[in-house]
Amino acid sequence: MRIRWYGKPDELGETVPVFLELKSRQGFASSKQRQQFLVSADMLETRNLGKGIVDKTTLIDTLARFSHFPGGPLRPIIKISYFRYRFNEVMTQTRISFDYGIYSSMIAPELGYRERELRLQGGVIEVKGSKLELPVTLRRIRLLDTDWSRFSKYGSCIESHLSEPGTVARLWPSGRMTEP
């Protein structure tokens, strides 16, 4: 479960649209349910995130509408931010995004090594379409000619915060590194 919002902190108004999202996976199939809410921009400041962005009743009621019933209390763990370029391949409607400048801040104070902010090196390319192979029009792009796998920015950021500082490859996304 995540709460997502768009925009830079200095560009946000007094109220900000946020999306409560519930992502589910079974094998290669995934689904996402989302509900939009308006919240005060103050709730999105890092110092306030530990209090939660959406009140608990609204959170539980929305998850129930998604047919999800958590077994225990929910609380904010980590804030992840990044920049994204989006592209659409017009013939097959395959969507490609390039995420970079991936920063994370641990919100739960008892987790990790209490570092204020970590930045993952490199970037993440996401290809989303109706088939598992790249469209013909994209196969000539050398950057996309690499092994593919599932990648979780959330999982990688959590792992970075929980890994001891100085650990080799602590801040690199998993996967194969290639030369440009």
N, C-alpha and C positions, 0 to 999 in steps of 0.2 A: 504494500500500500504506500502511496506517496501523495504529497501535495505539491503541485507544480504551478509555477507562475512564470511569466515572460516579461522581459525588460530589464534594464539596468536600474539599480537602486535609485540613482539620482534622476531617473526619468519617470518614476512612479508617482501617481497622484496621491490624493488623500485616501482613496479606496482603490483596491487592486483586485481584479478578477483572478481567482485561484481555482485550480481544478483538483478535486479529490479523485484520485485514480486507483483502481484496483486491477492489477495485472495478474493473469493466470496463465500457466503453461502446462501442457500435457504433450510430452515428446516435442515435435517440431511445431505443433499448433499452439498459438497463443491468442489471448483475447484481452481486451482492456475495456473497462467500464469507467465512465467519468461523469462527474457532476460539478457544475460551476457554482462558486460562491463569491460574494464580494466581501473583502475583509479590509480592515484598517491597515494602511501601509506600515504603521508602527509594529504590527504583529510580525512583519517579515524581516525586521532588523535582527541580526544574529543574536544580540543580547536578549531578545524576547522569544526566540524560537523554542526554548525549553518549556515555555508555558503552553505551547501548542498554538496552531494557527486557527483552527476551527474548534469551537467549543465541543466538549465530549459528547453531549447529547446529540448534536447534529452529526458528529462523526459516526457514532454507533448507529443512529437511525439511517444514515446514508449507506453504510456498509450492509445493514439489514436489507435495504432495498436491492442491493447487489447480491443478496443471498449469501452474504459472508458474515459469520458470527465468530469473532475472535474469542479464543479460549482464555485470554487474560487481558490485563490492561495494555493500552497502546500509549506510546510516548515517542516524541521526536528523538532520533538517533544522530542523524548526519545531515548536513546541508551540502548539496553538490551544485556547482554552477559551471557553465561552459558556454562557449560561443559555437554557433552552428551555421554552416552554409548548407542550403538545400538545393537539390537539382532534381528535375523530372525528365526522364527519357520519354520523348513524346510518342514513339511508336508503340511501346509496350506499357506505358504508364509506370515503369519501374521508378521508384523513388530512391534517391541516394542522398545521404547526409554525411557531412564531415564535421565531427565535433572536436574541438581543440581548446586549449587553455582550460583544462578540467581542474577545478579547484574544489577542495572539500574542507569542511570544518566539522569537527565532532561536536555534537550538541549535548550528548550524554556525558557529563563530566567524569564519570567513573570509568569510561572506556578509553582505550588508547593511551598514548604517551603525553596527553594534554598539550599537543602542539596546536597552535592557533589555526593554522591553515597549511594544507599540503597541496602541491600541484603535481598531477600526473604528467610525465613527459610524453611527447608524441601526441597522437590523436587517434580517433576511432572513426572508421568508415562503416556506415550502415547501408546495406542494400536491401530494399524491401520491394517485393514484387510477387507475382502469382506463380513464378517458377523458381527452382533452386539454382538455375544457371543464369549467368549474365546475358543480357540481350546482345545480339550480334553487334549493335552499334557501340557497345561499351567495352567489348573484348580487347580492343586495341589500346586501351588506356593502361599503360604498364603498371601504374599504381594499384589498379584493381586486380592485377594478375597475381594473386597471392592466395594462400590457404584461407578458408573462411571457417569461422566457428562462432558460437554464441559468446557474447561478451557483455558483462554487466558493469556499467560504470559504478553503480552502487556497490557491488561486491568487491570490485578492485579498490575503490576508495576506502571501504571498511578495512580490507586487508592491509592497505598501506598504513592506516592509523594504528592497527594492532601489531604491525611488524616493528621490531626494534629499530630505532634510528640507526642508520649506517648499513643496514642490511642490503646486500647486493640486489639490484633490480626492484627495490621496494616501491619506487615511484614510476615504474614502466608498466603500461598496459600489457597483459599477457598476449601472446601471439608471436608471429614471426616478424622480425625486424628486417627490412630490406633497404638497400641503398637507393637513393633517388636516381 
